[in-house]
Amino acid sequence: MGAPKREFYVIIERDEDGYYVGEVPQLRGCYSQGRSLDELMANIKEVIELCLEEDIEQVPPEFVGIQKIAL
């Protein structure tokens, strides 16, 4: 049996050039971009794997959620 799968949340925005930009708040410095959502998700998966390899003992904090606030 392999190791249990870990789940990560990706926050996605679209920049002024139309690229999708994704960030994984659970992993420091883990972000990527793509021309489409499919490309972004493939790219961010690679970056997550690299981030985990770089710091094998990193224990990601628990993701709680995103809140919207209006001022």
CNS distance restraints for C-alpha pairs under 8 A (distance, minus, plus):
assign (resid   8 and name CA) (resid  24 and name CA) 6.81 0.50 0.50
assign (resid   8 and name CA) (resid  26 and name CA) 7.04 0.50 0.50
assign (resid   9 and name CA) (resid  24 and name CA) 5.87 0.50 0.50
assign (resid   9 and name CA) (resid  25 and name CA) 7.29 0.50 0.50
assign (resid   9 and name CA) (resid  26 and name CA) 7.55 0.50 0.50
assign (resid   9 and name CA) (resid  63 and name CA) 7.59 0.50 0.50
assign (resid  10 and name CA) (resid  22 and name CA) 5.87 0.50 0.50
assign (resid  10 and name CA) (resid  23 and name CA) 5.43 0.50 0.50
assign (resid  10 and name CA) (resid  24 and name CA) 4.79 0.50 0.50
assign (resid  10 and name CA) (resid  25 and name CA) 7.30 0.50 0.50
assign (resid  11 and name CA) (resid  22 and name CA) 5.42 0.50 0.50
assign (resid  11 and name CA) (resid  23 and name CA) 5.24 0.50 0.50
assign (resid  11 and name CA) (resid  24 and name CA) 6.39 0.50 0.50
assign (resid  11 and name CA) (resid  25 and name CA) 7.57 0.50 0.50
assign (resid  12 and name CA) (resid  20 and name CA) 6.56 0.50 0.50
assign (resid  12 and name CA) (resid  21 and name CA) 5.57 0.50 0.50
assign (resid  12 and name CA) (resid  22 and name CA) 4.45 0.50 0.50
assign (resid  12 and name CA) (resid  23 and name CA) 6.69 0.50 0.50
assign (resid  13 and name CA) (resid  20 and name CA) 5.73 0.50 0.50
assign (resid  13 and name CA) (resid  21 and name CA) 5.28 0.50 0.50
assign (resid  13 and name CA) (resid  22 and name CA) 6.54 0.50 0.50
assign (resid  14 and name CA) (resid  18 and name CA) 5.77 0.50 0.50
assign (resid  14 and name CA) (resid  19 and name CA) 5.51 0.50 0.50
assign (resid  14 and name CA) (resid  20 and name CA) 4.47 0.50 0.50
assign (resid  14 and name CA) (resid  21 and name CA) 5.93 0.50 0.50
assign (resid  15 and name CA) (resid  19 and name CA) 5.51 0.50 0.50
assign (resid  15 and name CA) (resid  20 and name CA) 6.46 0.50 0.50
assign (resid  15 and name CA) (resid  21 and name CA) 6.90 0.50 0.50
assign (resid  18 and name CA) (resid  35 and name CA) 7.24 0.50 0.50
assign (resid  19 and name CA) (resid  33 and name CA) 6.51 0.50 0.50
assign (resid  19 and name CA) (resid  34 and name CA) 5.69 0.50 0.50
assign (resid  19 and name CA) (resid  35 and name CA) 4.88 0.50 0.50
assign (resid  19 and name CA) (resid  36 and name CA) 7.10 0.50 0.50
assign (resid  20 and name CA) (resid  33 and name CA) 5.41 0.50 0.50
assign (resid  20 and name CA) (resid  34 and name CA) 5.32 0.50 0.50
assign (resid  20 and name CA) (resid  35 and name CA) 6.12 0.50 0.50
assign (resid  20 and name CA) (resid  36 and name CA) 6.45 0.50 0.50
assign (resid  20 and name CA) (resid  37 and name CA) 6.54 0.50 0.50
assign (resid  20 and name CA) (resid  40 and name CA) 6.48 0.50 0.50
assign (resid  21 and name CA) (resid  31 and name CA) 7.33 0.50 0.50
assign (resid  21 and name CA) (resid  32 and name CA) 5.88 0.50 0.50
assign (resid  21 and name CA) (resid  33 and name CA) 4.28 0.50 0.50
assign (resid  21 and name CA) (resid  34 and name CA) 6.70 0.50 0.50
assign (resid  21 and name CA) (resid  40 and name CA) 7.11 0.50 0.50
assign (resid  22 and name CA) (resid  31 and name CA) 5.45 0.50 0.50
assign (resid  22 and name CA) (resid  32 and name CA) 5.45 0.50 0.50
assign (resid  22 and name CA) (resid  33 and name CA) 5.96 0.50 0.50
assign (resid  22 and name CA) (resid  40 and name CA) 6.94 0.50 0.50
assign (resid  22 and name CA) (resid  44 and name CA) 6.96 0.50 0.50
assign (resid  23 and name CA) (resid  30 and name CA) 5.87 0.50 0.50
assign (resid  23 and name CA) (resid  31 and name CA) 4.19 0.50 0.50
assign (resid  23 and name CA) (resid  32 and name CA) 6.68 0.50 0.50
assign (resid  23 and name CA) (resid  44 and name CA) 7.87 0.50 0.50
assign (resid  24 and name CA) (resid  28 and name CA) 7.76 0.50 0.50
assign (resid  24 and name CA) (resid  30 and name CA) 5.52 0.50 0.50
assign (resid  24 and name CA) (resid  31 and name CA) 6.23 0.50 0.50
assign (resid  24 and name CA) (resid  48 and name CA) 7.95 0.50 0.50
assign (resid  25 and name CA) (resid  30 and name CA) 7.47 0.50 0.50
assign (resid  25 and name CA) (resid  63 and name CA) 7.75 0.50 0.50
assign (resid  26 and name CA) (resid  60 and name CA) 5.18 0.50 0.50
assign (resid  26 and name CA) (resid  61 and name CA) 5.80 0.50 0.50
assign (resid  26 and name CA) (resid  62 and name CA) 7.28 0.50 0.50
assign (resid  26 and name CA) (resid  63 and name CA) 6.62 0.50 0.50
assign (resid  27 and name CA) (resid  48 and name CA) 7.78 0.50 0.50
assign (resid  27 and name CA) (resid  51 and name CA) 7.19 0.50 0.50
assign (resid  27 and name CA) (resid  60 and name CA) 6.22 0.50 0.50
assign (resid  30 and name CA) (resid  44 and name CA) 7.81 0.50 0.50
assign (resid  30 and name CA) (resid  47 and name CA) 6.36 0.50 0.50
assign (resid  30 and name CA) (resid  48 and name CA) 6.47 0.50 0.50
assign (resid  30 and name CA) (resid  51 and name CA) 6.70 0.50 0.50
assign (resid  31 and name CA) (resid  44 and name CA) 6.48 0.50 0.50
assign (resid  31 and name CA) (resid  47 and name CA) 7.00 0.50 0.50
assign (resid  32 and name CA) (resid  40 and name CA) 6.79 0.50 0.50
assign (resid  32 and name CA) (resid  43 and name CA) 6.29 0.50 0.50
assign (resid  32 and name CA) (resid  44 and name CA) 5.50 0.50 0.50
assign (resid  32 and name CA) (resid  47 and name CA) 7.18 0.50 0.50
assign (resid  33 and name CA) (resid  39 and name CA) 7.81 0.50 0.50
assign (resid  33 and name CA) (resid  40 and name CA) 5.17 0.50 0.50
assign (resid  33 and name CA) (resid  43 and name CA) 6.97 0.50 0.50
assign (resid  33 and name CA) (resid  44 and name CA) 7.49 0.50 0.50
assign (resid  34 and name CA) (resid  38 and name CA) 7.81 0.50 0.50
assign (resid  34 and name CA) (resid  39 and name CA) 5.00 0.50 0.50
assign (resid  34 and name CA) (resid  40 and name CA) 4.15 0.50 0.50
assign (resid  34 and name CA) (resid  41 and name CA) 7.92 0.50 0.50
assign (resid  34 and name CA) (resid  43 and name CA) 7.18 0.50 0.50
assign (resid  35 and name CA) (resid  39 and name CA) 6.36 0.50 0.50
assign (resid  35 and name CA) (resid  40 and name CA) 7.01 0.50 0.50
assign (resid  36 and name CA) (resid  40 and name CA) 6.14 0.50 0.50
assign (resid  37 and name CA) (resid  41 and name CA) 6.10 0.50 0.50
assign (resid  38 and name CA) (resid  42 and name CA) 6.28 0.50 0.50
assign (resid  39 and name CA) (resid  43 and name CA) 6.13 0.50 0.50
assign (resid  40 and name CA) (resid  44 and name CA) 5.96 0.50 0.50
assign (resid  41 and name CA) (resid  45 and name CA) 6.06 0.50 0.50
assign (resid  42 and name CA) (resid  46 and name CA) 6.60 0.50 0.50
assign (resid  43 and name CA) (resid  47 and name CA) 6.40 0.50 0.50
assign (resid  44 and name CA) (resid  48 and name CA) 6.06 0.50 0.50
assign (resid  45 and name CA) (resid  49 and name CA) 6.34 0.50 0.50
assign (resid  46 and name CA) (resid  50 and name CA) 6.30 0.50 0.50
assign (resid  47 and name CA) (resid  51 and name CA) 6.07 0.50 0.50
assign (resid  48 and name CA) (resid  52 and name CA) 6.15 0.50 0.50
assign (resid  49 and name CA) (resid  53 and name CA) 6.17 0.50 0.50
assign (resid  50 and name CA) (resid  54 and name CA) 6.07 0.50 0.50
assign (resid  51 and name CA) (resid  55 and name CA) 6.43 0.50 0.50
assign (resid  52 and name CA) (resid  56 and name CA) 5.40 0.50 0.50
assign (resid  52 and name CA) (resid  58 and name CA) 7.17 0.50 0.50
